[in-house]
């Protein structure tokens, strides 16, 4: 059951990223680009949770997952600061 939740979280983040990036291609708002990149990274992070906890339980990918999430949040922060100026 937990593996289903991990997959659904990754698919939800990926779907959000697709919608945000598609909105960027139509409207060219930079904040949509940064948000889409952030959600792409979060989808990758959620996929790494599935790989770490379900597929490869003997290998610790915690630091990689945390790094991908931090980079994703940093991208969103860049977008927010860029738009506020």
C-alpha positions as CSV (number, residue, x, y, z in Angstrom):
1,X,0.0,0.0,0.0
2,X,2.9,2.4,0.8
3,X,4.4,1.8,-2.6
4,X,1.1,2.9,-4.2
5,X,1.2,6.2,-2.3
6,X,4.8,6.8,-3.4
7,X,3.9,6.3,-7.0
8,X,0.8,8.4,-6.8
9,X,2.8,11.2,-5.2
10,X,5.3,11.1,-8.0
11,X,2.6,11.0,-10.7
12,X,0.8,14.0,-9.0
13,X,4.0,16.0,-9.0
14,X,4.7,15.1,-12.6
15,X,1.2,16.1,-13.7
16,X,1.6,19.5,-11.9
17,X,4.9,20.0,-13.6
18,X,3.4,19.2,-17.0
19,X,0.6,21.6,-16.5
20,X,2.9,24.4,-15.3
21,X,5.3,24.0,-18.1
22,X,2.5,23.8,-20.7
23,X,1.1,27.0,-19.2
24,X,4.5,28.6,-19.5
25,X,4.7,27.7,-23.2
26,X,1.3,29.4,-23.8
27,X,1.8,32.5,-21.6
28,X,5.5,32.9,-21.2
29,X,5.3,33.8,-17.5
30,X,8.7,33.2,-15.9
31,X,7.1,32.1,-12.6
32,X,5.4,29.3,-14.4
33,X,8.7,28.1,-15.7
34,X,10.4,28.1,-12.3
35,X,7.4,26.4,-10.7
36,X,7.4,23.8,-13.4
37,X,11.1,23.1,-12.9
38,X,10.5,22.9,-9.1
39,X,7.7,20.3,-9.5
40,X,9.8,18.4,-12.0
41,X,12.4,18.0,-9.3
42,X,9.8,17.1,-6.7
43,X,8.5,14.4,-9.0
44,X,12.0,13.1,-9.3
45,X,12.4,13.2,-5.6
46,X,9.2,11.3,-5.1
47,X,10.3,8.7,-7.6
48,X,13.6,8.4,-5.6
49,X,11.5,7.7,-2.5
50,X,9.9,4.8,-4.3
51,X,13.2,3.5,-5.5
52,X,14.9,4.0,-2.1
53,X,12.2,2.4,0.1
54,X,10.6,-0.2,-2.2
55,X,13.0,-1.2,-5.0
56,X,16.4,-0.9,-3.2
57,X,15.7,-1.1,0.5
58,X,19.4,-2.0,1.3
59,X,20.8,1.1,-0.3
60,X,20.3,4.5,1.4
61,X,19.4,7.2,-1.0
62,X,18.3,9.7,1.7
63,X,21.0,12.2,0.9
64,X,20.3,12.1,-2.8
65,X,16.5,12.5,-2.2
66,X,17.2,15.4,0.1
67,X,19.5,17.1,-2.3
68,X,17.1,16.8,-5.2
69,X,14.3,18.3,-3.0
70,X,16.5,21.2,-1.8
71,X,17.6,22.0,-5.4
72,X,13.9,22.0,-6.5
73,X,12.9,24.3,-3.7
74,X,15.8,26.6,-4.5
75,X,14.6,26.8,-8.1
76,X,11.2,27.9,-6.8
77,X,12.8,30.5,-4.5
78,X,14.8,31.9,-7.4
79,X,11.6,32.3,-9.4
80,X,9.9,34.0,-6.6
81,X,12.7,36.4,-6.0
82,X,13.1,37.1,-9.7
83,X,9.4,37.9,-10.0
84,X,9.4,40.2,-7.0
85,X,12.0,42.5,-8.5
